[in-house]
């Protein structure tokens, strides 16, 4: 999976007429892979991959995203809504901000037990004069009205009420989303969600969500449980707590036995991620750094970003060692006796010898 994409399509091998789309990441307008900023490149890639699914009858859209670009979300929503297949969208953990727009593309919307939703007013960053700011306000007001159009058509909630929900950065549980019409059905699948120790991030089914730029985040701070920690096995007082942890956190074998489809999906995602990691490391590898590359790929398991830092450090050390060796090799030149007068009077040869002596001094 392209690291710059926020989606992944998968054909269902067992049921060829169905496919699954995973929206598990930040929704973006730009693909920075080539260091360029074409506004529509990501939606265009999405459109092409959607068409490559072939003659499918049903597309399952699994969402676990804190949102992102509303314009990219609009494009994705409309591409899904105009597709001939039946679209079923799922909130697998969190559907916030622009991610809720994509969720609205579903002919049926299903939310997981324990999932959360969040809607808010659109925002932007701007630098300019008063005219620029006035224009930006007009654009934001227009986007707000278009968002209300989408939510109103799906939920039948009054426009004034929806506007107030957007202004308040409204958070909803899966049950509340069902009651208000943002979802048609709620599943029994529990969401593994918790607040990280730093109180700045949260996790929803493994998806890390930053809370730094989220307004009205008290809902999550007051609702999510803390990160689970393993208790001391030798402390008998923790027997009940350990039982509770085991009930909430399954190992792979238990997951495979109880939820085989989820296990299969998790394995496929893991394999795809590992292949991408190896590919990225191979792309960064340099001649003479094979040992470092193989260690990163098969021993330490570090990310491509961490490997790049190690590569830079290794190159720097290699350069320092080269200069030290060059200096050591040139030390003996300091003991070379004065050059006798050349019999042939060759001035060019005299200049070369003088230059060599000067370089030897500079290396010290």
WOQUI-V357344 format. One record per pair of residues at least 6 apart in sequence whose ideal C-beta (glycine too) atoms are under 8 Angstrom apart, sorted by the first residue. I is the first residue (numbers start at 1). J is the second residue. Records with the same first field share a line. If there is no record, write none. Layout:
# WOQUI-V357344
I->J / J
This chain:
# WOQUI-V357344
1->8 / 272 / 273 / 276
2->33 / 45
3->276 / 280
4->28 / 31 / 32 / 33 / 42
5->25 / 31 / 42 / 45
6->23 / 24 / 25 / 26 / 27 / 28 / 42 / 65 / 68
7->21 / 22 / 23 / 24 / 25 / 46 / 49 / 76
8->21 / 22 / 24 / 269 / 272
9->19 / 20 / 21 / 22 / 49 / 50 / 52 / 53
10->19 / 20 / 21 / 22 / 268
11->19 / 53 / 54 / 56
12->18 / 19 / 20
16->56
17->55 / 56 / 57 / 58
18->56 / 57 / 58 / 59 / 60
19->53 / 56 / 58 / 59 / 60 / 85
20->59 / 60 / 61 / 62 / 265
21->59 / 60 / 61 / 62
22->62 / 64 / 269
23->61 / 62 / 63 / 64 / 65 / 76 / 99 / 102
24->62 / 63 / 64 / 65 / 207
25->65 / 207
26->65 / 66 / 67 / 68
27->65 / 67 / 68 / 69 / 72 / 73 / 76 / 98 / 99 / 102
28->42 / 68 / 69 / 72
29->39 / 40 / 42 / 43 / 69 / 71 / 72
30->37 / 38 / 39 / 41 / 42
31->38 / 41 / 42 / 45
39->71
40->75
42->72
43->72 / 75 / 76 / 79
46->75 / 76 / 79
47->79
50->79 / 80 / 83
53->59 / 85
56->85
57->85 / 86
58->85 / 86 / 87 / 88
59->80 / 83 / 85 / 86 / 87 / 88
60->88 / 90
61->80 / 87 / 88 / 89 / 90 / 102 / 103 / 105 / 106
62->90 / 92
63->89 / 90 / 91 / 92 / 95 / 99 / 102 / 103
64->91 / 92 / 93 / 94 / 95 / 204 / 205 / 207
65->94 / 95 / 96 / 98 / 99 / 102 / 207
66->94 / 96 / 97 / 99 / 209 / 210 / 214
67->73 / 96 / 97 / 98 / 99 / 100 / 118
68->97 / 98 / 99
69->98
70->97 / 98 / 101 / 122 / 143 / 147
72->98
73->98 / 99 / 101 / 102
74->101 / 146
76->101 / 102 / 105
77->101 / 102 / 104 / 105 / 150
78->105
80->87 / 102 / 105
81->87 / 105
86->107 / 108
87->105 / 106 / 107 / 108
88->106 / 107 / 108 / 109 / 110
89->102 / 103 / 104 / 105 / 106 / 108 / 109 / 110
90->109 / 110 / 111 / 112 / 187
91->103 / 109 / 110 / 111 / 112 / 115 / 117 / 174 / 177 / 183
92->112 / 115 / 191 / 204 / 205
93->112 / 115 / 116 / 191 / 192 / 193 / 204 / 205 / 207
94->115 / 116 / 117 / 118 / 193 / 204 / 207 / 209
95->102 / 103 / 111 / 115 / 116 / 117 / 118
96->116 / 117 / 118 / 209 / 214
97->118 / 119 / 120
100->117 / 118 / 119 / 151 / 182
101->147 / 150
103->109 / 182
104->150 / 151 / 154
106->184
108->184 / 185
109->154 / 182 / 183 / 184 / 185
110->183 / 184 / 185 / 186 / 187
111->117 / 174 / 177 / 178 / 182 / 183 / 185 / 186 / 187
112->174 / 186 / 187 / 189 / 190 / 191
113->174 / 175 / 186 / 187 / 188 / 189 / 190 / 191
114->173 / 174 / 190 / 191 / 193
115->173 / 174 / 177 / 191 / 204
116->171 / 172 / 173 / 174 / 193 / 204 / 219 / 220 / 223
117->171 / 172 / 173 / 174 / 176 / 177 / 182
118->169 / 170 / 171 / 172 / 214 / 219
119->147 / 151 / 165 / 166 / 169 / 170
120->166 / 169 / 170 / 215 / 216
121->140 / 144 / 166 / 167 / 169
122->140 / 143 / 144 / 147
123->140
124->136 / 139 / 140
126->132 / 133 / 136
144->163 / 166
147->166
148->159 / 162 / 163 / 166
151->157 / 162 / 182
152->158 / 159 / 162
154->181 / 182
155->162 / 180 / 181 / 182
156->181
157->165 / 180 / 181
168->216
169->214 / 215 / 216
170->216
171->216 / 219 / 220 / 223
172->180 / 182
173->223
174->183 / 186 / 191
175->186
177->183
178->184 / 185 / 186
189->259 / 262
191->204 / 205
192->203 / 204 / 205 / 206 / 248 / 249
193->202 / 203 / 204 / 205 / 224 / 225
194->202 / 203 / 224 / 225 / 226 / 227 / 228
195->202 / 220 / 221 / 224 / 225 / 226 / 227
196->202 / 203 / 227
197->226 / 227
199->211 / 221
200->210 / 211 / 212
201->208 / 209 / 210 / 211
202->208 / 209 / 211 / 220 / 224
203->209 / 227
211->217 / 220 / 221
214->220
228->245 / 248 / 249
230->245
231->238 / 241 / 242 / 245
232->238
233->242
250->258
252->263
255->262 / 263 / 266
256->263
277->303 / 304
278->297
280->304
281->293 / 296 / 297 / 304 / 307
282->293 / 297
283->304
284->304 / 307 / 308 / 311
285->293 / 311
286->311 / 315
288->318
289->311 / 314 / 315
292->310 / 311 / 314
293->307
296->302 / 306 / 307 / 310
302->310
326->363
327->363 / 364
330->359 / 360 / 363
331->360 / 363 / 364
333->356 / 357 / 360
334->360 / 361 / 364
336->357
339->350 / 353
342->349 / 350
